[in-house]
Amino acid sequence: MKLFLKSFVYAAEGIKHCIMKERNFIVHCCLAVAVIIAGFVFNISHTEWMMVCINIGVVLGFEMLNTSVERLCNLLHPQHHPFVKIIKDVAAGAVLIVALISLICGAIIFLPKIF
């Protein structure tokens, strides 16, 4: 049980690192806060809140995975290498895809309420 609880401490340290050091993660967090505020302002439904929460979690999670992939690549192969570039580009592309899909979901939820 002690090791299980310790895993939460390690996870919190990873989140703290991203909040303190990772520019893109901070940008996504700021956007998430803005969307949450908009959700309260526009009084979105329970279903819409679920979609907002899922999208925020997926984007932040993918951003953290992307950070992990980049750090691991830099550690294993500090010099420029075409395969490492592909790995990093694919990981960044995954973040871009989920961010764009989240943007589309946000537009579906919020644009009718704005206009």
C-alpha positions as CSV (number, residue, x, y, z in Angstrom):
1,M,0.0,0.0,0.0
2,K,2.9,2.3,0.8
3,L,4.4,1.9,-2.7
4,F,1.0,2.5,-4.2
5,L,0.5,5.8,-2.4
6,K,4.1,6.7,-3.3
7,S,3.2,6.4,-7.0
8,F,0.8,9.3,-6.6
9,V,3.7,11.4,-5.2
10,Y,5.8,10.6,-8.3
11,A,2.9,11.4,-10.6
12,A,2.4,14.7,-8.8
13,E,6.1,15.5,-9.3
14,G,5.7,14.9,-13.0
15,I,2.7,17.2,-13.2
16,K,4.6,19.8,-11.2
17,H,7.6,19.6,-13.6
18,C,5.3,20.2,-16.6
19,I,3.5,23.1,-14.9
20,M,6.9,24.7,-13.9
21,K,9.0,24.0,-17.0
22,E,7.0,23.1,-20.1
23,R,5.8,26.1,-22.1
24,N,3.3,24.1,-24.2
25,F,1.8,22.4,-21.2
26,I,1.4,25.8,-19.5
27,V,-0.4,27.2,-22.6
28,H,-2.7,24.2,-22.7
29,C,-3.4,24.7,-18.9
30,C,-4.3,28.3,-19.5
31,L,-6.6,27.4,-22.4
32,A,-8.2,24.7,-20.2
33,V,-8.9,27.3,-17.5
34,A,-10.4,29.7,-20.1
35,V,-12.7,26.8,-21.3
36,I,-13.7,26.0,-17.8
37,I,-14.6,29.6,-17.1
38,A,-16.5,29.7,-20.4
39,G,-18.4,26.6,-19.3
40,F,-19.6,28.3,-16.2
41,V,-20.4,31.5,-18.1
42,F,-22.5,29.7,-20.7
43,N,-24.0,27.2,-18.3
44,I,-23.1,24.2,-20.4
45,S,-24.9,20.9,-19.8
46,H,-23.6,17.8,-17.9
47,T,-22.9,16.0,-21.1
48,E,-21.0,19.1,-22.4
49,W,-19.0,19.2,-19.2
50,M,-18.1,15.6,-19.6
51,M,-16.8,16.3,-23.1
52,V,-14.9,19.4,-22.0
53,C,-13.3,17.4,-19.1
54,I,-12.4,14.4,-21.3
55,N,-10.8,16.7,-23.9
56,I,-8.8,18.7,-21.4
57,G,-7.5,15.5,-19.8
58,V,-6.6,13.9,-23.2
59,V,-4.8,17.0,-24.4
60,L,-2.8,17.5,-21.1
61,G,-2.0,13.8,-21.0
62,F,-0.8,13.7,-24.6
63,E,1.3,16.9,-23.9
64,M,2.9,15.1,-21.0
65,L,3.6,12.0,-23.0
66,N,5.1,14.1,-25.7
67,T,7.4,15.8,-23.2
68,S,8.4,12.3,-22.0
69,V,9.2,11.1,-25.5
70,E,11.3,14.2,-26.2
71,R,13.3,13.9,-23.0
72,L,13.9,10.2,-23.6
73,C,15.0,10.8,-27.1
74,N,17.4,13.6,-26.0
75,L,18.8,11.4,-23.3
76,L,19.4,8.4,-25.6
77,H,20.6,10.3,-28.6
78,P,21.7,13.8,-27.9
79,Q,23.0,14.4,-31.4
80,H,20.7,15.2,-34.3
81,H,19.5,12.0,-35.9
82,P,16.8,11.6,-38.6
83,F,15.0,8.8,-36.7
84,V,14.9,10.8,-33.5
85,K,13.4,13.7,-35.4
86,I,10.7,11.4,-36.8
87,I,9.9,10.1,-33.3
88,K,9.7,13.6,-31.9
89,D,7.6,14.9,-34.8
90,V,5.2,12.0,-34.6
91,A,4.7,12.6,-30.8
92,A,4.2,16.3,-31.4
93,G,1.7,15.5,-34.2
94,A,-0.3,13.3,-31.8
95,V,-0.6,16.3,-29.5
96,L,-1.7,18.5,-32.4
97,I,-4.4,16.0,-33.5
98,V,-6.0,15.8,-30.1
99,A,-5.7,19.5,-29.6
100,L,-7.4,20.2,-33.0
101,I,-10.2,17.6,-32.2
102,S,-10.6,19.3,-28.8
103,L,-10.9,22.7,-30.5
104,I,-13.6,21.3,-32.8
105,C,-15.5,19.8,-29.8
106,G,-15.2,23.2,-28.1
107,A,-16.5,25.0,-31.2
108,I,-19.5,22.6,-31.3
109,I,-20.3,23.2,-27.7
110,F,-19.6,27.0,-27.4
111,L,-20.3,28.6,-30.8
112,P,-24.1,28.0,-30.7
113,K,-24.1,29.6,-27.2
114,I,-22.1,32.6,-28.3
115,F,-24.1,33.2,-31.5
